[in-house]
Amino acid sequence: MSARPLRVVQWATGALGRSVIRGVLERPDLELAGVRVYDEAKAGVDAGTLAGRGPAGVAATADPGEILELDADCVVYAPAPGDPFADLETVCALLASGKNVVATNGYVYPHAHGPRLVAELTDACKRGGTSLHGTGVNPGFMSDLMPLMLSRLSRQITHVYARECSDFAGHPSWRMVHDMVGFGRDEDAYLRALRPARAIMRSLFGDSLHLVAAGLGLELDEVDLDVDHRLTGQDLTVAAGTIPAGTVAAARWTFSGMAGGRPVITLEVVHKADAARSHEWGPPGYAVRVEGRPSITLTTGGDWVTSGIAAAAAHALNAVPVVCAAEPGIRTFLDLPPITGRCLGG
């Protein structure tokens, strides 16, 4: 007799959350147990309808308490990008309620944030007999898992470099493009918003640097952060709206993991409102370089994946069975068995 399907809750129904719902409905080893929405207008709407599919027989709820009371094996926790620990209390409550958590915003390497956070999360896992795992594409794959995979081909490693360049020309959300990334703001407004943005970006991407360091047997002394931006000289019409001339249309974030007074791991994150009209800082895509003997370089173009959102959703869903089977506690890529996809029909 085959094992029963794992019951999965989708937390938040943005583009990523809707993709997760579609993935759950397609897989015979998973069953949709519930959906948490933030928009009251979505409360009571069938999850399949929210995801652009036929009725799934599961109504969305805006009440977190209803999710906590559900009989479920795992929650795919995918709130809007931002401070991953802004709702730490909820994540701990989910874990303590007996639900494993796969997070798509942060939690890639909680150890980077000190023993107090680790202790709080570990205690919640112990109370619920559950595990926590952070995943994604970047962070969660290209800037952490991929460098560690490539490092297997090298020795005497001296430096690890990872780069992401994202083109937001086709992104439909003004909230993401303007409110979160900052495109379309005048320079003064952009600079005023940098202080909280720096803290959030350091929290998110610092995880990757510390995870890579731990995988290589290093301990970082600190993480340096530098950010630069560029203004557009013309109006840019993109999917989310218009980026007016004279406003911010590109930014580059550089994170340097320092050890022994030198950078040993460098992560560069470039955002562009319209890469076709912004050539500085390179083209869209990813690059990973491990400098050692031998040195290893992997580069991808902007079309390396047909849908980044679908890839992030698949990565989260593929982690669900592995995380549910793991021993209780915080589970990073360093202490989980390989997470793989499923063959068609499997």
C-alpha positions in Angstrom: 0.0 0.0 0.0 1.4 3.4 -1.0 1.9 6.1 1.7 -0.8 8.7 2.1 -0.2 12.0 0.4 1.4 14.7 2.5 -1.0 17.4 3.4 0.4 20.8 2.4 -0.8 24.3 3.3 0.1 27.3 1.1 0.8 30.5 3.1 0.2 33.5 0.9 -1.1 33.6 -2.7 1.2 35.9 -4.6 2.6 34.7 -7.9 4.8 32.2 -6.1 2.1 31.0 -3.9 -0.3 30.4 -6.8 2.4 28.4 -8.5 2.9 26.3 -5.4 -0.9 25.6 -5.3 -0.8 24.4 -9.0 2.1 22.2 -8.2 0.4 20.6 -5.2 -2.7 19.9 -7.3 -0.6 18.2 -10.0 1.3 15.8 -7.6 -0.3 12.5 -6.4 2.1 12.5 -3.4 0.8 15.8 -2.1 -2.7 17.0 -1.0 -3.8 20.6 -0.5 -4.9 21.1 3.1 -5.4 24.8 3.3 -4.5 28.2 2.0 -3.7 31.4 3.9 -4.5 34.8 2.2 -3.9 38.3 3.3 -6.6 40.0 1.2 -10.0 39.6 2.9 -11.6 39.7 -0.6 -9.9 36.3 -1.3 -11.2 34.7 2.0 -13.6 31.9 1.2 -12.5 31.7 -2.5 -11.6 28.2 -3.7 -7.9 27.7 -3.9 -8.1 26.3 -7.4 -9.8 29.4 -8.5 -7.1 31.6 -7.0 -4.5 29.6 -8.8 -6.3 29.8 -12.2 -7.5 26.2 -12.1 -10.7 24.4 -11.5 -12.2 24.1 -8.0 -10.0 22.2 -5.6 -12.5 21.9 -2.8 -10.3 24.0 -0.4 -11.5 27.5 0.6 -8.8 30.1 1.4 -8.8 31.8 4.8 -7.5 35.1 6.1 -7.5 33.8 9.7 -4.0 32.4 10.7 -5.7 30.6 13.6 -7.6 28.4 11.2 -4.3 27.3 9.6 -2.8 26.5 13.0 -5.8 24.2 13.8 -5.5 22.3 10.5 -4.3 18.7 10.3 -1.4 19.2 7.9 2.2 17.9 7.4 3.8 21.0 6.0 3.4 24.7 5.3 5.0 26.4 2.3 5.6 29.8 3.9 5.8 32.4 1.1 4.9 35.9 2.3 5.8 38.9 0.2 9.6 39.6 0.1 10.8 41.7 3.0 12.2 41.1 6.5 12.0 37.3 6.9 11.9 37.6 10.7 9.1 40.2 10.9 6.6 37.5 11.7 8.9 35.1 13.5 6.2 34.4 16.1 4.0 32.9 13.4 6.7 30.7 12.0 7.4 29.4 15.5 3.7 28.8 16.1 3.4 26.8 12.9 6.3 24.6 13.9 5.0 24.1 17.4 1.6 23.2 16.1 3.1 20.1 14.4 3.6 21.5 10.9 6.9 21.4 9.1 7.8 24.7 7.4 9.4 25.2 4.0 10.1 29.0 3.8 10.7 30.8 0.5 11.8 34.1 2.1 14.8 33.7 4.4 15.6 30.9 6.9 18.2 29.5 4.5 20.8 29.6 7.3 19.3 30.9 10.6 22.7 30.2 12.3 23.9 33.4 10.6 21.7 35.4 12.9 23.0 34.3 16.3 22.2 31.7 19.0 19.1 33.4 20.3 17.2 33.0 17.0 18.5 29.4 16.5 17.4 28.5 20.1 13.9 30.0 19.5 13.4 28.1 16.3 14.9 24.9 17.6 12.6 25.0 20.7 9.5 25.4 18.4 10.7 22.5 16.3 11.1 20.3 19.4 7.7 21.2 20.7 6.0 20.3 17.5 8.3 17.5 16.4 8.9 19.4 13.2 11.6 20.8 10.9 12.3 24.1 9.2 14.0 24.6 5.9 14.6 27.8 3.9 14.8 27.5 0.1 14.3 29.4 -3.2 16.3 30.3 -6.3 18.5 33.2 -5.0 19.0 32.9 -2.0 18.4 29.2 -1.8 20.1 27.8 -4.9 22.3 29.9 -7.1 24.2 31.8 -4.4 24.6 29.0 -1.9 23.8 25.5 -3.1 25.4 25.9 -6.5 28.8 27.2 -5.2 28.9 24.3 -2.8 28.2 21.8 -5.6 30.9 23.3 -7.8 33.4 23.3 -4.9 33.4 19.5 -5.1 35.5 19.8 -8.2 38.2 22.0 -6.7 40.8 22.0 -4.0 42.8 24.8 -2.2 39.8 27.2 -2.8 40.7 30.8 -2.3 37.6 32.7 -3.3 33.9 32.0 -4.2 31.9 34.5 -6.3 28.3 34.4 -7.3 26.3 36.9 -9.4 22.7 37.5 -10.2 21.3 40.0 -12.6 17.5 40.3 -12.8 15.6 42.1 -15.5 12.3 43.5 -14.1 11.0 44.6 -17.5 8.5 41.8 -17.6 7.5 41.7 -14.0 3.8 42.7 -13.7 3.8 43.9 -10.0 4.3 47.6 -9.4 4.4 46.8 -5.7 7.5 44.7 -6.3 9.2 46.9 -8.9 8.5 50.2 -7.2 7.8 49.7 -3.5 10.2 46.8 -2.9 13.0 47.2 -5.4 12.7 51.0 -5.5 12.6 51.7 -9.3 10.7 54.9 -10.3 11.7 56.7 -7.1 13.6 59.9 -7.3 17.2 59.7 -5.9 16.4 61.4 -2.5 13.5 59.0 -1.9 15.6 56.0 -2.9 18.4 57.0 -0.6 16.0 57.5 2.3 14.6 54.0 1.9 18.1 52.5 1.8 18.6 52.1 5.5 15.8 49.6 6.1 16.5 48.0 2.7 20.1 47.4 3.7 19.1 45.6 6.8 16.6 43.4 4.9 19.1 42.6 2.1 21.9 41.9 4.5 19.6 39.5 6.4 18.5 37.7 3.3 21.8 37.4 1.4 24.0 37.2 4.4 22.5 33.8 5.0 23.9 32.5 1.7 27.5 33.7 2.5 27.4 32.1 5.9 26.0 28.9 4.5 28.7 28.7 1.9 31.4 29.5 4.5 30.1 26.7 6.8 30.1 24.2 3.9 33.7 25.1 3.1 34.8 24.8 6.7 35.2 28.6 7.2 33.8 31.0 9.8 33.2 34.6 8.5 34.4 37.5 10.6 31.8 39.8 9.1 29.7 40.6 6.0 30.4 43.9 4.2 27.7 45.4 2.1 27.9 48.0 -0.7 25.1 49.3 -2.8 25.1 51.5 -5.9 22.3 52.8 -8.2 21.7 54.4 -11.6 19.1 56.8 -12.8 17.4 56.5 -16.2 17.8 59.2 -18.8 14.5 58.4 -20.4 11.0 57.2 -19.5 11.0 53.4 -19.4 7.7 51.6 -20.1 7.8 48.2 -18.5 5.1 45.6 -17.6 4.5 47.1 -14.2 4.1 50.7 -15.4 6.4 53.7 -16.3 9.7 54.4 -14.7 10.1 58.2 -15.3 13.3 59.8 -16.6 15.5 60.9 -13.8 14.4 58.2 -11.4 16.2 55.0 -10.2 16.2 52.2 -12.7 19.1 50.0 -11.7 20.9 49.0 -8.6 23.8 46.8 -7.6 24.3 45.2 -4.2 27.6 43.6 -3.3 28.0 41.4 -0.3 31.5 40.4 0.9 32.1 37.6 3.4 35.3 38.5 5.2 37.7 36.1 6.9 41.3 36.9 7.9 41.0 40.4 6.7 40.1 39.6 3.1 36.9 38.8 1.1 36.6 35.0 0.7 33.0 34.9 -0.6 31.5 37.6 -2.8 27.9 37.9 -3.9 26.7 40.5 -6.4 23.0 41.1 -6.9 22.0 43.4 -9.8 18.5 44.6 -10.5 17.5 46.4 -13.7 14.2 47.9 -14.6 14.8 47.2 -18.3 18.0 45.4 -19.1 17.7 46.0 -22.8 18.3 49.7 -22.1 20.8 49.3 -19.3 24.1 47.7 -20.2 26.2 48.5 -17.2 26.9 45.7 -14.7 26.4 43.0 -17.3 23.5 41.1 -18.9 20.7 39.2 -17.1 21.6 35.8 -15.8 23.7 34.1 -13.2 27.4 33.4 -12.8 29.2 31.3 -10.2 33.0 31.0 -9.9 35.1 28.9 -7.5 38.7 30.0 -7.6 41.0 27.1 -6.6 42.8 24.2 -8.2 41.2 24.0 -10.7 39.0 27.0 -10.9 35.4 26.4 -11.9 33.1 28.9 -13.6 29.4 28.4 -14.5 27.5 31.1 -16.3 23.9 31.3 -17.5 22.0 33.7 -19.7 18.8 35.5 -19.0 16.8 32.7 -20.4 18.4 30.0 -18.2 15.0 29.1 -16.8 11.7 29.6 -18.5 10.0 30.8 -15.3 11.9 31.9 -12.2 8.7 31.9 -10.1 7.8 28.3 -11.2 11.4 27.2 -10.4 11.2 28.7 -6.9 7.8 27.0 -6.3 9.1 23.7 -7.6 12.2 23.9 -5.4 10.0 24.5 -2.3 7.6 21.6 -3.2 10.4 19.2 -4.0 11.7 19.9 -0.5 8.5 19.0 1.3 8.9 15.2 1.4 12.5 15.5 2.5 11.8 18.0 5.2 8.8 16.0 6.5 11.0 12.9 6.8 13.9 14.8 8.5 14.6 14.8 12.2 13.1 17.7 14.1 15.1 20.9 13.9 16.5 23.5 11.6 17.5 21.8 8.3 19.8 23.5 5.8 21.2 22.1 2.6 24.2 21.0 4.7 22.3 18.4 6.7 19.5 17.2 4.3 19.8 14.5 1.7 19.7 15.7 -1.9 16.4 17.4 -2.9 15.4 16.3 -6.4 12.5 16.7 -8.7 9.9 14.1 -9.8 9.9 12.4 -13.2 6.9 12.9 -15.4 4.3 10.4 -14.2 6.2 9.6 -11.1 
